[in-house]
Amino acid sequence: MSVKSIFSDLYHEKTNYQIIPKMNYWFIFSAILLVVSIGSVFINGLNTSIEFKGGTSFETKVEGKSPSIGDVRDLLSPNDIGELKIQILNEDTVKVTAKRLTQEEQAQVVAQLAKYASVDKADVSISDVGPSWGKQLTRKAGQALAVFFLVVAIYMIFRFEWSMSMAALLAMFHDVIITVGIYSLLGFNVSPATVVAFLTILGFSLYDTVVVFDKIKENTKVWEKLKQVPYAEMVNVSLNQVLARSINTSIVAVLPVISLIVIGTYVLGATALLDFSLALAVGLATGAYSSIFIATPLIVFIKRLAKKVDNI
Amino acid sequence: MDQIPTWMYAVVAVGLILATLIIAVRNEGGIKRPYQLLAITLITVVYVFSLTFIQDIRPLLGLDLKGGVSIVLEAKGNPSQDQLEIAASIISQRVDSLGVAEPDVYPEGQNIIVNIPGAQDAQRAQELVGQTAELRFRQVAENQQTDPQILAVLQQVAANYEAEISNSSRSGSSTTSSSATTSTSSTSSTTSTTRVGGGPGSLKNQASSTTTSITQPVAPVSQITTITLQCGGTNPQAVELSGDLTKVTPREDDVADKPILAVDKDGAPYALCPAVLKGDIVKDAAPQVDTSGQVSVGVELTSKGGSDFTRLIGAPLSNQRVAIVLDSIVQSAPTIQPDLANGLTNNQLQITVGDGQGARGEVDDLVTVLKFGSLPVVLEQQTVQKISPTLGIDQLRAGIFAGAFGLLLVIIYMLLYYRILALVVVTGIALTGLSIYALVSWLGAVQGLTLSLSGAVGLIVSLGVTVDSYVVYFEKLKDEVRQGRTIRASLDPAFRSSFKTILAADLVSLIGASVLFYLAAGNVKGFAFFLGLSTFLDLVISICFMHPMVKFLASKPKLITMPFFGLASALDKKDLKA
C-alpha cells in the first residue's frame, strides 16, 4: 500500500487495520521497550542538571569572535575550581557548568568570562543552585505525580468503566517509563523543565486516550443491544473510526513542539526551550503510540482476563 | 479632558462577558440562535482586546524574558507562616533600598522568592538578601534631645530619609507583602499612660512621633564629622559615632557593638547606643488588654534573658528609652520604668502602648516582631538565577518566533485537511489568542502576574489542545453526515456529542494544570497557569464561537456542499445534502 493511499484511506475513514487482533505483538514490543527503559535507568541513570545536584553555571554571548572550548578551558582552569563542563551553544554562546562555587569564585569567573566575551559583567548570566534544592524539587514533583494519578484515576472511574480506567492508567505509566528510558538511553539533560514536560505528557497521553475511549464507549451502547460481532471486533472498528482523528490530534500537538525545538534551539539559541520541548516531543510520540496500540487493546485484554463480557 | 474612569471600562467588560455567558447558556451553545451568540462573542473579545490599548496595558514579562536576578531562599527549621511573612517583608525593605522598579518578594511554601528585575549585580543582591535579620535592644542616646549637634544630624537624617521614600514610591516600588514597610503616615499618635507598681515589670512606650520635636540646626551637618552619644544610664559612657552622618546607617555597617543612626516606621530619627541585648532573650509575646481598655504587649523572657534584662537594662537604664530594633528599623522605643530595677516577676515584661484602634494594630505588629526576634528565620540560599537582559530578549524572541512558526505549521496542516472549514479554526485561534493577550495583560496590571518563558511554552503547547477541539467536532460532523443526515441536521447532534468529548479531554488537561499549579513552585507554576488558562478558554470559545460559526456557514447551502469546503471531499459524496 502506498503512502498516498494510506493517507487517502485515513482521510476518508476507510481504514480497517487489525490492531486489536494483533495486540500481542504490540504488548511484546512495549514490554521490550519497558525492560530496556528500566534497565537503562538502573545502569546508566539519568543525566540530571545542576538544579538536581547543586552547582553553578554561567552563560554568556561572545562578541566579536567565535568562542572555542579550548580557549575557555585554558582561561578558567588556573582558578582551580574543579571539573568544568564547557559547551558552545548556537556558535556564539559559551556555557560553563561547575561544582557549586563560592561568591568570590563566581565573581572571578564572571570577570574572566566577561573579558573573554568582550561584554559587560552584567551580561553574564549565572545560575547557582544549592545541594538541597534538588531534593525539594524531586519531592514536589513526586507529590504532583501522585496527586495527579489519584485525581485522574477517580475522574476516569466516574467517566468510564473500570476496565477502561485501568487501561488508561496503565498506558500512562507505560508512557512515563518509556520517556524516562529514552532520556536515560540518549543521555538527554534532565532539568526542572523536563520534569514539567513529563507531567504535561501525562495529560496529553490521557487526552488522546480519552478521545479514543469516548468513541468506544459510544459504540458500546449500540453494540450491547445486538452483540452481533465480538467485543474485540467492535473495539477494532471504533479504533479505525477514530484513527484519523487521533493521528490529527497528535500531529497538531506535535507541530508547535517541533517548532519550539527547531526555532528555539537551533535557530535562535534559547537553550532553556530545548529541555522542555524535547521531553514533550518524545512524550507525545509515545502517547500517540500508546493510546492506539496499548491503551485500547488493554481494554479487551483486561475484559478477557476478567471474563465479564460474553462474546468477547 | 474628560477621561472615562477605568472602572467604567471594567464594568462594560464584565457586563459583556456576563451577557455572552448568559446568551451561551440560554442558546445551548448556539444551538438555538447562533447569530446572536456569535455576534456578542465577537463584540466581547474585540472590546476586551481593545481595552488593553485604551488602558495602555501589556503583559508583564518574567525575569527570564527581561533579565534580572531571581533568588530562592529556604527557611530553616520550620518557621511559621507569620515569621516567613516578616522575613519576606524585611527582605523586601532591603531590596527597595536598591532603588529598582518593581522588585517582588514573597513567601512560597517554606521558601522566600526574591525577584529583582533589570541588569543587577548578582553578588550585591545575594549579600543584601542573605543576612539573617536580628532583633536588638539599643538604648536611645540620653543626649538625643539636648545635644545640638545630634539634633542637627537627626534632622538631616529624617529629611534625607523622607526624600528617599518619596523617590522610591514615585518609581513604583514593590507593592507586595510589605506589612512592615515604610509608610509615611503617622499612625502612632497613641497616648501612653504609665503603669507603675507590682506585678509584671512595665516599660512605657513613648509615642515615637513625639520625640522628633527638633527645632533649629546649629551648624551645617556636613561639617559635623563625629557626634558623641551619652549611653549607659547609671554606668555612663560616651560613645562616638562618626562616618556619614547625613543618613541612616547602612545595613552592612549596622553591627551590634557599634552605635547607629536609624529611623522608625514613621521616619522619626534616632541616635542609638550599641546594642545591650538581642532578640534571643525573648521567649514569647502576646497582646494584652486590661479592664480599662488599655492595650499592651506582654513579653515573656527566657530565664537567662530575664536576669540579663534586669542587669543590663532594668537596673542601669531607669527612665531611659530603649529602642527595639529589627533589621535597622526601630519598632518601638519604650521608656524603662523605675520598678524594673528590682527584677522581673516570672520573667514577665509589659510594654504599654496605649488605647484606641491605632494602638491595637501597633501591639499586634510589636508582638510579631518580638516573636520573630526570639527566633529569627535563618535563610539558606537555594538557587540564584541571573539572566542577563540580552539573554532575556533572545529567549523572548525565540519564544515568539517558535509560537508563530508552530501556529503557521498548524494552520497549513488544517488548511490541507479541512480546506475552508479550517478558516473557522484560524479565526477561533485568533479569538483565543486575543482573549489570552487581554487576560494576561489585565492579570499583570491587577495581580502582578508575569509571563515567563515557561508560561509562553505552556501557551504554545496548549495550541495543540485548542486545535484538537475543532478536529473532534469536524470529525464528529463527518460521522453524522456519513450516516445519511443532512449537514444542517448533523450540526447540533455533532456538537452535543463532541462537546462531551472536548470537555472530558480538557478536564484531564485542567486537572493536570491545577495539580502542577498547587504543588509546584516558581516557573512550573507559570507553565501550569497558562496551560490551564488556555484550556479553559478553549472550552469557552468552542461553545461561543466554534459551533455558532459553523452553523452560520451551514446556512449557505451552496458553500458547504462545495468540494473545497472540506466536507464533501472527505465524504466522497457528490450528492451531499445541505
Boltz contact constraints between the chains, C-beta under 6 A:
constraints:
  - contact:
      token1: [A, 12]
      token2: [B, 572]
      max_distance: 6.0
  - contact:
      token1: [A, 103]
      token2: [B, 123]
      max_distance: 6.0
  - contact:
      token1: [A, 107]
      token2: [B, 123]
      max_distance: 6.0
  - contact:
      token1: [A, 122]
      token2: [B, 119]
      max_distance: 6.0
  - contact:
      token1: [A, 123]
      token2: [B, 388]
      max_distance: 6.0
  - contact:
      token1: [A, 123]
      token2: [B, 390]
      max_distance: 6.0
  - contact:
      token1: [A, 125]
      token2: [B, 386]
      max_distance: 6.0
  - contact:
      token1: [A, 125]
      token2: [B, 387]
      max_distance: 6.0
  - contact:
      token1: [A, 125]
      token2: [B, 388]
      max_distance: 6.0
  - contact:
      token1: [A, 125]
      token2: [B, 391]
      max_distance: 6.0
  - contact:
      token1: [A, 126]
      token2: [B, 122]
      max_distance: 6.0
  - contact:
      token1: [A, 126]
      token2: [B, 386]
      max_distance: 6.0
  - contact:
      token1: [A, 127]
      token2: [B, 385]
      max_distance: 6.0
  - contact:
      token1: [A, 128]
      token2: [B, 384]
      max_distance: 6.0
  - contact:
      token1: [A, 129]
      token2: [B, 383]
      max_distance: 6.0
  - contact:
      token1: [A, 130]
      token2: [B, 382]
      max_distance: 6.0
  - contact:
      token1: [A, 133]
      token2: [B, 382]
      max_distance: 6.0
  - contact:
      token1: [A, 133]
      token2: [B, 383]
      max_distance: 6.0
  - contact:
      token1: [A, 140]
      token2: [B, 519]
      max_distance: 6.0
  - contact:
      token1: [A, 140]
      token2: [B, 520]
      max_distance: 6.0
  - contact:
      token1: [A, 143]
      token2: [B, 519]
      max_distance: 6.0
  - contact:
      token1: [A, 144]
      token2: [B, 515]
      max_distance: 6.0
  - contact:
      token1: [A, 144]
      token2: [B, 516]
      max_distance: 6.0
  - contact:
      token1: [A, 144]
      token2: [B, 519]
      max_distance: 6.0
  - contact:
      token1: [A, 144]
      token2: [B, 520]
      max_distance: 6.0
  - contact:
      token1: [A, 147]
      token2: [B, 515]
      max_distance: 6.0
  - contact:
      token1: [A, 148]
      token2: [B, 515]
      max_distance: 6.0
  - contact:
      token1: [A, 151]
      token2: [B, 511]
      max_distance: 6.0
  - contact:
      token1: [A, 152]
      token2: [B, 511]
      max_distance: 6.0
  - contact:
      token1: [A, 159]
      token2: [B, 504]
      max_distance: 6.0
  - contact:
      token1: [A, 196]
      token2: [B, 524]
      max_distance: 6.0
  - contact:
      token1: [A, 196]
      token2: [B, 527]
      max_distance: 6.0
  - contact:
      token1: [A, 199]
      token2: [B, 516]
      max_distance: 6.0
  - contact:
      token1: [A, 203]
      token2: [B, 508]
      max_distance: 6.0
  - contact:
      token1: [A, 203]
      token2: [B, 509]
      max_distance: 6.0
  - contact:
      token1: [A, 203]
      token2: [B, 512]
      max_distance: 6.0
  - contact:
      token1: [A, 206]
      token2: [B, 508]
      max_distance: 6.0
  - contact:
      token1: [A, 207]
      token2: [B, 505]
      max_distance: 6.0
  - contact:
      token1: [A, 207]
      token2: [B, 508]
      max_distance: 6.0
  - contact:
      token1: [A, 210]
      token2: [B, 504]
      max_distance: 6.0
  - contact:
      token1: [A, 210]
      token2: [B, 505]
      max_distance: 6.0
  - contact:
      token1: [A, 210]
      token2: [B, 508]
      max_distance: 6.0
  - contact:
      token1: [A, 211]
      token2: [B, 501]
      max_distance: 6.0
  - contact:
      token1: [A, 211]
      token2: [B, 505]
      max_distance: 6.0
  - contact:
      token1: [A, 214]
      token2: [B, 501]
      max_distance: 6.0
  - contact:
      token1: [A, 245]
      token2: [B, 471]
      max_distance: 6.0
  - contact:
      token1: [A, 245]
      token2: [B, 475]
      max_distance: 6.0
  - contact:
      token1: [A, 248]
      token2: [B, 471]
      max_distance: 6.0
  - contact:
      token1: [A, 249]
      token2: [B, 468]
      max_distance: 6.0
  - contact:
      token1: [A, 252]
      token2: [B, 410]
      max_distance: 6.0
  - contact:
      token1: [A, 252]
      token2: [B, 464]
      max_distance: 6.0
  - contact:
      token1: [A, 252]
      token2: [B, 467]
      max_distance: 6.0
  - contact:
      token1: [A, 253]
      token2: [B, 464]
      max_distance: 6.0
  - contact:
      token1: [A, 255]
      token2: [B, 406]
      max_distance: 6.0
  - contact:
      token1: [A, 255]
      token2: [B, 409]
      max_distance: 6.0
  - contact:
      token1: [A, 255]
      token2: [B, 410]
      max_distance: 6.0
  - contact:
      token1: [A, 256]
      token2: [B, 406]
      max_distance: 6.0
  - contact:
      token1: [A, 256]
      token2: [B, 460]
      max_distance: 6.0
  - contact:
      token1: [A, 256]
      token2: [B, 463]
      max_distance: 6.0
  - contact:
      token1: [A, 259]
      token2: [B, 402]
      max_distance: 6.0
  - contact:
      token1: [A, 259]
      token2: [B, 405]
      max_distance: 6.0
  - contact:
      token1: [A, 259]
      token2: [B, 406]
      max_distance: 6.0
  - contact:
      token1: [A, 259]
      token2: [B, 409]
      max_distance: 6.0
  - contact:
      token1: [A, 260]
      token2: [B, 402]
      max_distance: 6.0
  - contact:
      token1: [A, 263]
      token2: [B, 401]
      max_distance: 6.0
  - contact:
      token1: [A, 263]
      token2: [B, 402]
      max_distance: 6.0
  - contact:
      token1: [A, 263]
      token2: [B, 405]
      max_distance: 6.0
  - contact:
      token1: [A, 264]
      token2: [B, 398]
      max_distance: 6.0
  - contact:
      token1: [A, 264]
      token2: [B, 402]
      max_distance: 6.0
  - contact:
      token1: [A, 268]
      token2: [B, 398]
      max_distance: 6.0
  - contact:
      token1: [A, 270]
      token2: [B, 394]
      max_distance: 6.0
  - contact:
      token1: [A, 270]
      token2: [B, 395]
      max_distance: 6.0
  - contact:
      token1: [A, 270]
      token2: [B, 398]
      max_distance: 6.0
  - contact:
      token1: [A, 272]
      token2: [B, 453]
      max_distance: 6.0
  - contact:
      token1: [A, 276]
      token2: [B, 457]
      max_distance: 6.0
